[in-house]
């Protein structure tokens, strides 16, 4: 159904896209600068370095909250304004509506990182409604990415981590947008996708890393990309701990989630501490020395940030074990709070330079992961690190998720993930709970290892869900034969 005519060239819009990218990159910098102004105002009366540090420490909480509030306000206003005049259909990429759709998606993507404490909480549905999405009652949403004006979510639905709802499709210079819908009490799994114009049916399920089918009946479950029907029976659950919690549990959860502001204050305080340390060095030894000392100061801050996240994990949840916990339970809320420390404090300070380095594996070990010698790990997405085992010489590429929990039927079910010695997981691969890769096994990129699957040692698998990779014919072998077939 794509338009046959050529999309308008609109050369001027190239400059508009470039300028917008610059503005979007500047927003977090300007918000942080406003917070620093608050710190500066708090330090005005200081006459010694001791007084300055004390005054700055007192000003940091207000400065951090000011930065967070400004980011939320700018995102909210911009997303609502960008939705003006955008409707379903095909729009030229180089046009006002094409630019509006693109800019909205960029803002929503940035918000998942910059405003992380707002996500995977009871405040998330309120935030999404404010952005323009139609969100029903008792919806649970994590780090979801959507075009709010094009999204409808029914009562009691669950949107897991990094779900993508009705984004946009590109083709032939056109951008296509349509409404997307999640039905009542439906479930969209981690990294699940709903294409424009599609819907997860009432009480339906789209599994991890899976696409939504074009047509699906109520109560059906789907797995893979392209999706195939999945036979699944709904579990018996305690409604009071899953869908219909009493007021006391709602209040308790809100109190725990308010503590998510603490890691925001911590990471902002570290930034202020770095600036004060460099100012002190520059004032005492000269600015040349301060420049030379800056890498050491930043590395020290990163070590402190990782240490804070590790301490928070052990204090809040301790050592994790396989088991089940309903959504409305203290463990789940505390686990999410510990994850906020990880995502808001440690990860920004670690930076991309730590990916694949011994520093990352050392930190993951401190969180409880069992990691052998010579492991190459480019991801920190080990949600429950205690349940992960990586044998000697394992390779885990960028974007991979060792998914040690699932949230079907609003019950958090946790189990182990094991990669044997020398095993390899390709970029953006996902391994579900209770699954294991045998020694030397290889799983290709963007592949999904299902729950409980055991990948045999030395074998190669790929796909979503994974399937064995056919053996390649040996050089000179007759057509239709595989090397070693006689031995098998």
ABEGO torsion letter per residue (X at the ends): XBBABBBBAGAAAAAAAAAAAAAAAAAAAAAAAAAAAAAAAAAAABABAAAAAAAAAAAAAAAAAAAAAAAAAAAAAAAAAAABGBBBEBBBABBAAAAAAAAAAAAAAAAAAAAAAABGBAAAAAAAAAAGBBBBBGBBBBBBBBBAAABBBBBGBBBBBGBBBGBBBBBGGBBBBBBBBBBBGBBBBBGBBBBBGBBBBBGBBBBBGBBBBABBBBGBBBBEOBBBBBBBBBBBBBAAAAABBBAAAAAAAAAAAAAAAAAAAAAAAAAAAAAAAAAAAAAAAEAAAAAAAAAAAAAAAAAAAAAAAAAAAAAAAEBBBBEBBBABBAAAAAAAAAAAAAAAAAAAAAEAAABGBAAAAAAAAAAGBBBBBGBBBABABBABAAABBBBBGBBBBBGBBBBABBABGGBBBBBBBBBBBGBBBBBGBBBBBGBBBBBGBBBBBGBBBBBGBBBBBGBBBBEOBBBBBBBBBBBGBBBGBBBGAAAX
